[in-house]
Amino acid sequence: MVKEYNWDYLLRCLESNNINDFNNKINKDVYVFGAGLAGNKVKKAIEGMANVHAFIDNDEKKVNTCIDGIKVMGFQEREIKDMQIIIASQWYKEIIRQLNDEDFYNYIVYPFELFEWDNCKIIEEFKVLENAEKYKNVYDNLEDDLSKEVYIRMLAYRATGDRELIKISNYDQYIHPSIEKNKVNTVIDAGAYNGDTIKIFFSQFSNLNHLYAFEPTKDKLIQIKEMINKEKRNFGEITLLDKCLWSTCTNLKFQTFDAAMTNKVSDEGEITISAISLDEFANGLNSNQKINFIKMDIEGSEVEALKGGEQLIKKDKPILAISIYHDITHFWKVFDVIQQFDLGYKYFVGHHKDVLFDTVLYALPSNN
């Protein structure tokens, strides 16, 4: 019998939540495979339940270093060959293949993304039942069955930690197949990171002539400039802005991490960055210029940024590709903000990575 991933299935997952079952599977002494932020987070999450004998990593630069006094070693260097391994990495599929190739099967893939970065406690917001009607409203308004299935499966994964639920969409991230790509000529790329999406947009949108890239992290702006120079190709015009998007023009505290893709606006931020609203930004554009496409992957600031772009979005009715994975409530809040603009958008959901990250809500104007 084929499993049907509908709303009733999600409710059953939520009512029988088994995220804590992972802790019952952990042995007293373990290795943690992954000597990065995820590995350190898992180590803290299992403190008191298990002793981490050592970290394992394939990165030679990390081998023979220490994390909180615990040694990092290569897989072949471990002293106790049959000791359980907890995999804590977004590259878990590659690690599983590596372990299986060595005929090693005593491992657990730990759902590290479901824990808060700072205190390593289970994120309580996955309790969708508290706002069930809001999530159900989004589900009912999605245009196709594939979007509905992805939406249900990713919410269910957050409740259970069962990676078999993760379903990757069969199209490139941000490039939904319903988009009429030849009509896109002006793009806002919010959260341009290292320029990877700039390359994607210019390769996919043949008529793209101007891209505005928002990236508040200085070292990433440098990487974007280096990428542009290295590519030596005609990207069209690119405007780099060292600001983040928000609901108003202001200064915000910004928290940085070793993994730069997790940098975010936070009251605990150690630096201050400049923020601008989309509407204020648009006021400085040529009155004849129309924004066709807005992508946002800005580490949880998407809702505030959308609020600050109401006038621009109402005027230009751009295609929207908005990340919703940073906060479980964004699975309904992002939709709610856009829906309040009352523009008759059609909604789709896609997921684009083997872990929790990169779930995107696509809002396409009816005349796309």
C-alpha positions, 0 to 999 in steps of 0.5 A: 500500500502506497503511503499517502502524505496528507494532512491526516498523516501529519496529525498522526505523526504529531500526536505520536511524536517520537523525536526523543526515541533517538536518545533511547538508541544511543549507547553509553560510549560513542564516536561522533562522526562530524567535527563541525558545528553539528557534531559539537551540537550533538555532543552537547545534546547527549551529555549525561546520556553518553560519553563521546570517546572521540570525534571522527572526520574526513577533513585532514585539517581537523584530524588530530585537533580537539573539540572541548578537549575531545580528540578528532581522528580519521575513521580508520584511526579509531581504537574501538572498532565496534563502538557505535557511531553517531553521524552528525553531518549534512553529508550523512548519505556520503558517510553512510556509504563510507561506513557500509563500504567498510561493513560497519553498520552500528550507527545512528543518523542524528537529526541535529538540525532539530536542536537549537544551536545555542542550548541544544534543547529540542526545539519546541515549536515543532508542535504544529498542533498549537497552530494547526489551522494556520498550517492547514490553511497553507496546505489547502492553498497549495496548487499541486499535490507534489507541493502538498506532499513536500509540505507535509513530509517536511513538517513530519520530519521536524516532528519525528526526525525520520530522514526517510520523510525528506523529499527533494523536489525534482527541480533546481532550487528557486527555479520552479518549473512554472516560472516563465524564465524568459520574462525575468529581467530584474532580480533581487537576491536577498542573502546572496551568500558567496554568489552561488545563486547569482550564477544560477540566476544568470544561467537560468534567466536568459533575459536577466540584465540587472541583479541586486544582491543583498549580503551584509557579511563583509567576507562574503561580499569579497567572495562575490566580487572575486567570483564575478572577476573569476568567471569573466563572463557577462553577467549583466549588471550586478549591484552589491548592497552590504545591507540586510532586508528588514521591515524598516530602515534601521541598525540591527545586531548581527550574530556570526558563526564559523559556518557563515551560512548561519549568520543571522539577525539576533539580539545576541549579535556581536556586531551591528549591521545596516538594514533597509526595507524593500520599499525604501530600496525601491524608492531609489530605483528608476520609476520605469524599472520593474522587479520580476523576481525576489529570492530570500534566504536570509536566516529567519528575517524573511517575514520582516523583510516581506512586511517591508516590501508590501508596496513594491510587491503590490506594484510589481507583483514579482515572482517570490521564492522565499525560504521558510525552513529557518523557523517552523512558524514560517511554514505559515507566517510567510504565506500569511504575509504574502496572502494579506497583499491580496494579489492572487498568487499561486503557491507551491512548496519545494525542498532542495537538500537532504537535511532540514535546510532549503524548504522554499515557498514559491508565490507566482503571479497568476499572469506568470 
